[in-house]
Structures are given as C-alpha cells and as structure tokens.
Amino acid sequence: MTRLGYPATLQQDAARPPKDNEAAALKRAFLTALALTLPVLAVEMGGHLVPAFHHWLPGLVGTGPLN
C-alpha cells in the first residue's frame, strides 16, 4: 500500500480493554440477562409445565400484575 501513498503503520490500541476484561463484562451481562429472564419464563411457562401452578399464581397475586 505504500506505492499508493498509504504507508503501513502498526497501531497500538491502548483504549481497547484486554480480553480478560471483555470476557468478564460479557459474563456479567449474560448473568444479568439470565437473572431478569428466569422469573418471566417461570411465570409464563410454569403453568404449562405444572398445571397446578397455572391456578396457584393468579390466586396468589391476582390477574392484574400477570397481564
């Protein structure tokens, strides 16, 4: 590329976090998403897995919060 007027240079990217920090951030994001998803999954699908749960949950909290 030097012939075209673009000399090659090696960039040192100090702003980019190391791979360990990136992996830790991805793990934290995954665990947060998992913690927020599991209650919704349990409420929505619990009645399909355990039929008694379908009748117990609305009796416990009412139908307003579940809509």
Beta strands, then each sheet from edge to edge (+ up, - down):
end
